[in-house]
């Protein structure tokens, strides 16, 4: 039997399905905040950490709004045998998953406070996860 191998996991949330956030103060995405995906939660509740350097996030204004933005992203990460979620992800294609997303100030590393700086107005936006390996 062949030894288990790394899985390449793709993760995407398309613009049409994006997460909408409303800004509650005078700051904005890009001034200084940058969206960052931290983890995914699989349908069985298993949480898998995501290396944010492997996911490209984008934030665009909602048409006609000055304080609402749509967040979408695409990227990949690897899972090794023994990593949390490895067995659950193996062989999956197009699985809907929840994501944990933060807004970080790239210069300081500080996080924007949910409820003070922004709020998510579209809870339930699901990313798509697929694994190859």
TIRO-2110 file (N, C-alpha, C; in Angstrom, 1 decimal):
// TIRO-2110
0.8, -1.2, 0.0, N, 1, A
0.0, 0.0, 0.0, CA, 1, A
0.9, 1.2, 0.0, C, 1, A
0.5, 2.2, -0.8, N, 2, A
1.3, 3.4, -0.9, CA, 2, A
1.1, 4.3, 0.3, C, 2, A
2.2, 5.0, 0.7, N, 3, A
2.1, 5.8, 1.9, CA, 3, A
1.2, 7.0, 1.5, C, 3, A
0.4, 7.5, 2.5, N, 4, A
-0.4, 8.7, 2.3, CA, 4, A
0.5, 9.9, 1.9, C, 4, A
-0.1, 10.7, 1.0, N, 5, A
0.6, 11.8, 0.5, CA, 5, A
-0.1, 13.1, 0.8, C, 5, A
0.7, 14.2, 0.6, N, 6, A
0.1, 15.6, 0.8, CA, 6, A
-1.1, 15.7, -0.1, C, 6, A
-2.0, 16.5, 0.5, N, 7, A
-3.2, 16.9, -0.3, CA, 7, A
-3.0, 18.4, -0.7, C, 7, A
-3.3, 18.7, -1.9, N, 8, A
-3.4, 20.1, -2.3, CA, 8, A
-4.9, 20.5, -2.3, C, 8, A
-5.2, 21.5, -1.5, N, 9, A
-6.6, 21.9, -1.2, CA, 9, A
-6.8, 23.3, -1.8, C, 9, A
-7.8, 23.4, -2.7, N, 10, A
-8.2, 24.7, -3.2, CA, 10, A
-9.4, 25.2, -2.5, C, 10, A
-9.4, 26.5, -2.3, N, 11, A
-10.5, 27.2, -1.6, CA, 11, A
-10.9, 28.4, -2.4, C, 11, A
-12.2, 28.6, -2.6, N, 12, A
-12.6, 29.8, -3.3, CA, 12, A
-14.0, 30.3, -2.9, C, 12, A
-14.1, 31.6, -2.9, N, 13, A
-15.4, 32.2, -2.6, CA, 13, A
-15.5, 33.2, -3.8, C, 13, A
-16.4, 33.0, -4.7, N, 14, A
-16.5, 33.8, -5.9, CA, 14, A
-17.2, 35.1, -5.6, C, 14, A
-17.0, 36.1, -6.4, N, 15, A
-17.5, 37.4, -6.2, CA, 15, A
-19.1, 37.3, -6.1, C, 15, A
-19.7, 36.6, -7.0, N, 16, A
-21.2, 36.5, -7.0, CA, 16, A
-21.7, 35.9, -5.7, C, 16, A
-20.9, 35.1, -5.0, N, 17, A
-21.3, 34.5, -3.7, CA, 17, A
-20.6, 35.1, -2.5, C, 17, A
-19.9, 36.2, -2.7, N, 18, A
-19.1, 36.8, -1.7, CA, 18, A
-19.8, 37.2, -0.4, C, 18, A
-19.0, 37.4, 0.6, N, 19, A
-19.4, 37.8, 1.9, CA, 19, A
-19.5, 39.3, 1.9, C, 19, A
-20.6, 39.9, 2.3, N, 20, A
-20.8, 41.3, 2.4, CA, 20, A
-20.5, 41.8, 3.8, C, 20, A
-19.7, 42.9, 3.9, N, 21, A
-19.4, 43.5, 5.2, CA, 21, A
-19.8, 45.0, 5.1, C, 21, A
-20.2, 45.5, 6.3, N, 22, A
-20.5, 46.9, 6.3, CA, 22, A
-19.5, 47.6, 7.3, C, 22, A
-18.9, 48.7, 6.8, N, 23, A
-18.0, 49.4, 7.7, CA, 23, A
-18.7, 50.3, 8.6, C, 23, A
-18.3, 50.3, 9.9, N, 24, A
-19.0, 51.1, 10.9, CA, 24, A
-18.2, 52.4, 11.3, C, 24, A
-17.0, 52.5, 10.8, N, 25, A
-16.2, 53.7, 11.1, CA, 25, A
-15.7, 54.3, 9.8, C, 25, A
-14.7, 55.3, 9.9, N, 26, A
-14.2, 56.0, 8.7, CA, 26, A
-13.1, 55.2, 8.0, C, 26, A
-12.6, 54.1, 8.6, N, 27, A
-11.6, 53.4, 7.9, CA, 27, A
-12.3, 52.6, 6.8, C, 27, A
-11.6, 51.9, 5.9, N, 28, A
-12.1, 51.1, 4.8, CA, 28, A
-11.2, 50.0, 4.5, C, 28, A
-11.7, 48.9, 3.8, N, 29, A
-10.8, 47.9, 3.3, CA, 29, A
-9.7, 48.6, 2.4, C, 29, A
-8.5, 48.3, 2.7, N, 30, A
-7.4, 48.9, 1.9, CA, 30, A
-6.9, 50.1, 2.6, C, 30, A
-7.6, 50.7, 3.5, N, 31, A
-7.2, 51.9, 4.2, CA, 31, A
-7.5, 51.8, 5.7, C, 31, A
-6.8, 51.0, 6.5, N, 32, A
-5.6, 50.2, 6.2, CA, 32, A
-5.9, 48.7, 6.1, C, 32, A
-7.2, 48.3, 6.3, N, 33, A
-7.5, 46.9, 6.5, CA, 33, A
-7.4, 46.0, 5.2, C, 33, A
-6.9, 44.8, 5.4, N, 34, A
-6.8, 43.8, 4.4, CA, 34, A
-7.5, 42.5, 4.9, C, 34, A
-8.4, 42.0, 4.0, N, 35, A
-9.1, 40.7, 4.4, CA, 35, A
-8.1, 39.6, 4.5, C, 35, A
-8.3, 38.7, 5.4, N, 36, A
-7.4, 37.5, 5.6, CA, 36, A
-8.2, 36.3, 6.1, C, 36, A
-8.1, 35.2, 5.3, N, 37, A
-8.8, 34.0, 5.7, CA, 37, A
-7.9, 33.2, 6.6, C, 37, A
-8.4, 32.9, 7.8, N, 38, A
-7.6, 32.2, 8.8, CA, 38, A
-7.9, 30.7, 8.9, C, 38, A
-9.1, 30.3, 8.7, N, 39, A
-9.4, 28.9, 8.8, CA, 39, A
-10.7, 28.5, 8.0, C, 39, A
-10.9, 27.2, 7.8, N, 40, A
-12.2, 26.8, 7.2, CA, 40, A
-12.8, 25.8, 8.2, C, 40, A
-14.1, 25.7, 8.2, N, 41, A
-14.7, 24.7, 9.1, CA, 41, A
-15.5, 23.8, 8.1, C, 41, A
-15.1, 22.5, 8.2, N, 42, A
-15.7, 21.5, 7.3, CA, 42, A
-17.1, 21.1, 7.8, C, 42, A
-17.9, 20.5, 6.9, N, 43, A
-19.3, 20.2, 7.3, CA, 43, A
-19.4, 19.4, 8.6, C, 43, A
-18.4, 18.6, 9.0, N, 44, A
-18.5, 17.8, 10.2, CA, 44, A
-18.0, 18.6, 11.4, C, 44, A
-17.7, 19.9, 11.2, N, 45, A
-17.2, 20.7, 12.3, CA, 45, A
-15.7, 20.8, 12.5, C, 45, A
-15.0, 20.0, 11.8, N, 46, A
-13.5, 20.0, 11.9, CA, 46, A
-13.0, 21.4, 11.4, C, 46, A
-12.2, 22.0, 12.2, N, 47, A
-11.6, 23.3, 11.8, CA, 47, A
-10.2, 23.0, 11.2, C, 47, A
-9.9, 23.7, 10.1, N, 48, A
-8.6, 23.5, 9.5, CA, 48, A
-8.0, 24.9, 9.3, C, 48, A
-6.8, 25.1, 9.9, N, 49, A
-6.1, 26.4, 9.7, CA, 49, A
-5.6, 26.6, 8.3, C, 49, A
-5.6, 27.8, 7.8, N, 50, A
-5.2, 28.1, 6.5, CA, 50, A
-4.0, 29.1, 6.6, C, 50, A
-3.0, 28.9, 5.8, N, 51, A
-1.9, 29.8, 5.8, CA, 51, A
-2.3, 30.9, 4.9, C, 51, A
-2.5, 32.1, 5.5, N, 52, A
-3.1, 33.2, 4.7, CA, 52, A
-2.2, 33.7, 3.6, C, 52, A
-0.9, 33.3, 3.5, N, 53, A
-0.1, 33.7, 2.4, CA, 53, A
-0.4, 32.9, 1.1, C, 53, A
-1.2, 31.9, 1.2, N, 54, A
-1.6, 31.1, 0.1, CA, 54, A
-3.0, 31.4, -0.4, C, 54, A
-3.7, 32.4, 0.1, N, 55, A
-5.0, 32.8, -0.3, CA, 55, A
-5.0, 34.2, -0.7, C, 55, A
-5.5, 34.6, -1.8, N, 56, A
-5.6, 36.0, -2.3, CA, 56, A
-7.0, 36.4, -2.0, C, 56, A
-7.2, 37.4, -1.2, N, 57, A
-8.5, 38.0, -0.9, CA, 57, A
-8.6, 39.3, -1.6, C, 57, A
-9.8, 39.6, -1.9, N, 58, A
-10.1, 40.9, -2.6, CA, 58, A
-11.4, 41.5, -2.0, C, 58, A
-11.5, 42.8, -1.9, N, 59, A
-12.7, 43.5, -1.3, CA, 59, A
-13.1, 44.5, -2.3, C, 59, A
-14.3, 44.5, -2.8, N, 60, A
-14.8, 45.5, -3.7, CA, 60, A
-16.0, 46.2, -3.2, C, 60, A
-16.2, 47.5, -3.4, N, 61, A
-17.4, 48.2, -2.9, CA, 61, A
-18.7, 47.6, -3.6, C, 61, A
-19.7, 47.5, -2.8, N, 62, A
-21.1, 47.1, -3.3, CA, 62, A
-21.6, 48.3, -4.1, C, 62, A
-22.1, 48.1, -5.3, N, 63, A
-22.5, 49.2, -6.2, CA, 63, A
-23.6, 50.0, -5.5, C, 63, A
-23.3, 51.3, -5.5, N, 64, A
-24.3, 52.3, -4.9, CA, 64, A
-24.1, 52.5, -3.4, C, 64, A
-23.1, 51.9, -2.8, N, 65, A
-22.9, 52.0, -1.3, CA, 65, A
-21.5, 52.6, -1.0, C, 65, A
-21.5, 53.3, 0.1, N, 66, A
-20.2, 53.9, 0.5, CA, 66, A
-19.6, 53.1, 1.7, C, 66, A
-20.4, 52.2, 2.3, N, 67, A
-19.9, 51.5, 3.5, CA, 67, A
-20.1, 50.0, 3.4, C, 67, A
-20.5, 49.5, 2.3, N, 68, A
-20.7, 48.0, 2.2, CA, 68, A
-19.7, 47.5, 1.1, C, 68, A
-19.1, 46.4, 1.4, N, 69, A
-18.0, 45.8, 0.5, CA, 69, A
-18.3, 44.3, 0.4, C, 69, A
-18.0, 43.7, -0.7, N, 70, A
-18.0, 42.3, -0.9, CA, 70, A
-16.6, 41.7, -0.9, C, 70, A
-16.4, 40.7, -0.1, N, 71, A
-15.2, 40.0, 0.1, CA, 71, A
-15.2, 38.7, -0.7, C, 71, A
-14.2, 38.4, -1.5, N, 72, A
-14.1, 37.1, -2.2, CA, 72, A
-12.7, 36.7, -2.2, C, 72, A
-12.4, 35.5, -2.5, N, 73, A
-11.0, 35.0, -2.4, CA, 73, A
-10.8, 33.7, -3.2, C, 73, A
-9.6, 33.4, -3.4, N, 74, A
-9.2, 32.1, -4.1, CA, 74, A
-7.8, 31.8, -3.6, C, 74, A
-7.5, 30.5, -3.4, N, 75, A
-6.2, 30.1, -3.1, CA, 75, A
-6.1, 28.6, -2.9, C, 75, A
-5.0, 28.2, -2.3, N, 76, A
-4.7, 26.8, -2.0, CA, 76, A
-3.9, 26.7, -0.8, C, 76, A
-3.9, 25.5, -0.2, N, 77, A
-3.0, 25.2, 0.9, CA, 77, A
-2.8, 23.7, 0.9, C, 77, A
-1.8, 23.2, 1.6, N, 78, A
-1.5, 21.8, 1.6, CA, 78, A
-1.8, 21.2, 3.0, C, 78, A
-2.3, 20.0, 3.0, N, 79, A
-2.5, 19.2, 4.2, CA, 79, A
-1.6, 18.0, 4.2, C, 79, A
-0.9, 17.7, 5.3, N, 80, A
-0.1, 16.5, 5.4, CA, 80, A
-0.9, 15.4, 6.1, C, 80, A
-0.5, 14.2, 5.8, N, 81, A
-1.2, 13.1, 6.6, CA, 81, A
-1.0, 13.4, 8.1, C, 81, A
-2.0, 13.2, 8.9, N, 82, A
-2.0, 13.5, 10.3, CA, 82, A
-2.5, 14.9, 10.7, C, 82, A
-2.5, 15.8, 9.7, N, 83, A
-3.0, 17.2, 9.9, CA, 83, A
-4.5, 17.1, 10.2, C, 83, A
-5.1, 18.0, 11.1, N, 84, A
-6.5, 18.0, 11.3, CA, 84, A
-7.2, 18.3, 10.0, C, 84, A
-8.3, 17.5, 9.7, N, 85, A
-9.0, 17.6, 8.5, CA, 85, A
-8.6, 16.8, 7.3, C, 85, A
-7.4, 16.2, 7.4, N, 86, A
-6.8, 15.5, 6.3, CA, 86, A
-7.8, 14.4, 5.8, C, 86, A
-8.2, 13.5, 6.7, N, 87, A
-9.1, 12.4, 6.3, CA, 87, A
-10.4, 12.9, 5.8, C, 87, A
-11.0, 14.0, 6.4, N, 88, A
-12.3, 14.5, 6.0, CA, 88, A
-12.2, 15.2, 4.6, C, 88, A
-11.1, 15.8, 4.3, N, 89, A
-10.9, 16.5, 3.0, CA, 89, A
-10.6, 15.6, 1.9, C, 89, A
-9.9, 14.5, 2.1, N, 90, A
-9.4, 13.6, 1.1, CA, 90, A
-10.5, 13.2, 0.1, C, 90, A
-10.3, 13.5, -1.2, N, 91, A
-11.2, 13.1, -2.2, CA, 91, A
-12.4, 14.0, -2.4, C, 91, A
-12.5, 15.1, -1.6, N, 92, A
-13.7, 16.0, -1.7, CA, 92, A
-13.5, 16.9, -2.9, C, 92, A
-14.7, 17.2, -3.5, N, 93, A
-14.7, 18.1, -4.6, CA, 93, A
-15.9, 19.1, -4.5, C, 93, A
-15.7, 20.4, -4.4, N, 94, A
-16.7, 21.3, -4.4, CA, 94, A
-17.6, 21.3, -3.1, C, 94, A
-17.0, 21.0, -2.0, N, 95, A
-17.7, 21.0, -0.7, CA, 95, A
-17.9, 22.4, -0.2, C, 95, A
-19.1, 22.7, 0.2, N, 96, A
-19.3, 24.1, 0.8, CA, 96, A
-18.8, 24.1, 2.3, C, 96, A
-18.0, 25.1, 2.6, N, 97, A
-17.4, 25.2, 3.9, CA, 97, A
-17.5, 26.7, 4.4, C, 97, A
-17.6, 26.8, 5.7, N, 98, A
-17.5, 28.1, 6.4, CA, 98, A
-16.1, 28.5, 6.5, C, 98, A
-15.9, 29.8, 6.5, N, 99, A
-14.5, 30.3, 6.7, CA, 99, A
-14.5, 31.3, 7.8, C, 99, A
-13.3, 31.4, 8.5, N, 100, A
-13.1, 32.5, 9.5, CA, 100, A
-12.2, 33.5, 8.8, C, 100, A
-12.7, 34.7, 8.7, N, 101, A
-12.1, 35.8, 8.0, CA, 101, A
-11.9, 37.0, 9.0, C, 101, A
-10.7, 37.6, 8.9, N, 102, A
-10.4, 38.8, 9.7, CA, 102, A
-10.0, 39.9, 8.7, C, 102, A
-10.0, 41.1, 9.3, N, 103, A
-9.4, 42.2, 8.6, CA, 103, A
-8.2, 42.6, 9.4, C, 103, A
-7.0, 42.7, 8.8, N, 104, A
-5.8, 43.0, 9.5, CA, 104, A
-5.1, 44.2, 8.9, C, 104, A
-4.5, 45.0, 9.8, N, 105, A
-3.7, 46.1, 9.3, CA, 105, A
-2.3, 45.6, 9.0, C, 105, A
-1.9, 45.5, 7.7, N, 106, A
-0.6, 45.0, 7.4, CA, 106, A
0.6, 45.6, 8.0, C, 106, A
0.5, 46.9, 8.3, N, 107, A
1.6, 47.6, 8.9, CA, 107, A
1.8, 47.3, 10.4, C, 107, A
0.7, 47.0, 11.1, N, 108, A
0.8, 46.8, 12.6, CA, 108, A
0.5, 45.4, 13.0, C, 108, A
-0.2, 44.6, 12.1, N, 109, A
-0.7, 43.3, 12.5, CA, 109, A
-1.9, 43.3, 13.4, C, 109, A
-2.5, 44.5, 13.7, N, 110, A
-3.7, 44.5, 14.5, CA, 110, A
-4.9, 44.1, 13.7, C, 110, A
-5.9, 43.6, 14.4, N, 111, A
-7.1, 43.1, 13.8, CA, 111, A
-8.3, 44.2, 14.0, C, 111, A
-9.1, 44.3, 13.0, N, 112, A
-10.3, 45.2, 13.1, CA, 112, A
-11.3, 44.5, 14.0, C, 112, A
-11.9, 45.2, 14.8, N, 113, A
-12.9, 44.6, 15.8, CA, 113, A
-14.2, 44.5, 15.1, C, 113, A
-14.8, 43.3, 15.1, N, 114, A
-16.1, 43.0, 14.6, CA, 114, A
-17.1, 43.8, 15.6, C, 114, A
-18.0, 44.5, 15.0, N, 115, A
-19.0, 45.2, 15.8, CA, 115, A
-18.6, 46.6, 16.1, C, 115, A
-17.3, 46.9, 15.9, N, 116, A
-16.8, 48.3, 16.2, CA, 116, A
-16.4, 48.9, 14.9, C, 116, A
-15.5, 48.1, 14.1, N, 117, A
-15.0, 48.6, 12.8, CA, 117, A
-15.9, 48.1, 11.7, C, 117, A
-16.3, 46.9, 11.8, N, 118, A
-17.2, 46.3, 10.7, CA, 118, A
-18.1, 45.3, 11.2, C, 118, A
-19.1, 44.9, 10.4, N, 119, A
-20.0, 43.8, 10.7, CA, 119, A
-20.2, 43.0, 9.4, C, 119, A
-20.4, 41.7, 9.5, N, 120, A
-20.8, 40.9, 8.4, CA, 120, A
-22.3, 41.0, 8.2, C, 120, A
-22.7, 41.3, 7.0, N, 121, A
-24.1, 41.5, 6.7, CA, 121, A
-24.7, 40.3, 5.9, C, 121, A
-23.8, 39.4, 5.5, N, 122, A
-24.3, 38.2, 4.8, CA, 122, A
-23.8, 37.0, 5.4, C, 122, A
-24.2, 36.7, 6.7, N, 123, A
-23.7, 35.4, 7.3, CA, 123, A
-24.2, 34.2, 6.4, C, 123, A
-23.4, 33.2, 6.4, N, 124, A
-23.7, 32.0, 5.7, CA, 124, A
-23.1, 31.9, 4.3, C, 124, A
-22.3, 32.9, 3.9, N, 125, A
-21.6, 32.9, 2.6, CA, 125, A
-20.7, 31.7, 2.7, C, 125, A
-20.8, 30.7, 1.8, N, 126, A
-20.0, 29.5, 1.8, CA, 126, A
-18.9, 29.5, 0.7, C, 126, A
-17.7, 29.1, 1.1, N, 127, A
-16.6, 28.9, 0.1, CA, 127, A
-16.7, 27.5, -0.4, C, 127, A
-16.0, 27.3, -1.5, N, 128, A
-16.0, 25.9, -2.1, CA, 128, A
-14.6, 25.3, -1.9, C, 128, A
-14.5, 24.1, -1.4, N, 129, A
-13.2, 23.5, -1.1, CA, 129, A
-13.1, 22.2, -1.9, C, 129, A
-12.0, 21.9, -2.5, N, 130, A
-11.7, 20.7, -3.3, CA, 130, A
-10.3, 20.2, -2.9, C, 130, A
-10.1, 18.9, -2.9, N, 131, A
-8.8, 18.4, -2.5, CA, 131, A
-8.3, 17.4, -3.6, C, 131, A
-7.0, 17.5, -3.9, N, 132, A
-6.4, 16.7, -4.9, CA, 132, A
-5.1, 16.1, -4.2, C, 132, A
-4.8, 14.9, -4.5, N, 133, A
-3.6, 14.3, -4.0, CA, 133, A
-3.5, 12.9, -4.1, C, 133, A
END
